Amino acid sequence: MIDIVSLYSELASLSKTDQQQRLLPLKKKFPKQVLALEKMLTIDDISLSSSQLISQQLSNQSSVSYDALIGEEVMGFTITQLVSESGGMGLVFQGEQRLMNHDNGHVRVHKAAIKILRTNKFNSQQQREIFHNEASILMTLDHPNVCSIYGVSEVLGNACIVMDFIDGQGLDVWLANNKLKLKQKLNVFEQLLRAVSYLHGQHLYHGDLKPQNIIINDQGHLVLIDLGLAKKYKQEVTDSTDGYHQTVQAFTRHWSAPEQVAGQVCTSQSDVFSLGVILHYMVTGKVAITDTVNKLKNPELNSIINKALDSSPQQRYLDAESFRQSIHFFRQGLPVQEYSQSAPYHLQKLLRRKPFTFLACVLLLYSIATTLWIVFR
């Protein structure tokens, strides 16, 4: 198994000749993965001038009105209402499927969220294949904290994604409506870390982590939505110039890693940065800024967030699971390596967690020392 995300990141910085040399020994063992990488790299070579790019962006905007979409059917779901139009890459509608129980005549309504991408029909078969390949990967995901995707389709000439309808509030709204202690906030944040850790374990990264993409229901259960399929697809089939990325990232700039804002290739460590911004926001109510992070009251939690927010991806946590382990240690009262690795600090943590064990160890050492002193005096 090869890590496509990391390999793509490596290949993107190489010349065409070096790319081929790097992929050559992998072709026999991983033919499908290499073919997918070659397609992605080929599409990355498409170049557009700024004027062409703006023209394409405007022409890609859906010309279909909201009203025209209401009543349309997608994968057995009838579009009933617009739920959100805040997304930069799509509109989210609610769809309903009415299922009748013929034994008692009762009708059960099954809901779905239908995201209509802000693009017209695909410009090439290659673009269509990449879009559906990405969707097929996301459809295999199965985690209680990750929104399920049912499939992809088209409606009135617009590509769309059909997914589970999550009834709840965005993280920002949920935080504003509830007075929560740090323990409660970290309970929810650990759910988010488990969700993103699952994605990273599947060699995927979200790429657009922000409070609006994190839904929490009345029971405090978190579900991560909008897995970045539309944005990833767009980045692969269009030019990766600064102008384009600024257009995309304008919606999530404050939550994105520096390399994302700069239009560079993203990895799991880009997600780690966004997770750090989100944790800082949950704790303080403010989006993290370099000169405010060090003002957190808890120095251990401060050190964890600082590591996640390092400007260099290599200095951050490797992935969400590494981040989660540090949060777990912090919550359990275990030593936080990012804060200190000194012996006195470790002893202090042991004393707080297990004072009787610590005292017993001290008495044992004292007893041994006393015995040795008596024997050898």
Secondary structure, DSSP 8 states (H G I E B T S, - for coil): ---HHHHHHHHHTS-HHHHHHHHGGGTTT-HHHHHHHHHHHHHHT----HHHHHHHHHHHS--S-HHHHTT-EETTEEEEEEEE---SSEEEEEEEEEEE-TTT--EEEEEEEEEEES--S-SSHHHHHHHHHHHHHHHT---TTB--EEEEEEETTEEEEEEE---SEEHHHHHHH----HHHHHHHHHHHHHHHHHHHHTT---S---GGGEEE-TT--EEE---SHHHHHHHHHS---HHHHHHHHTTTGGGS-HHHHTT----HHHHHHHHHHHHHHHHHSS---HHHHTT-S-HHHHHHHHHHT-SSGGGS-SSHHHHHHHHHHHHTT---TTT---HHHHHHHHHHH-HHHHHHHHHHHHHHHHHHHHHH-
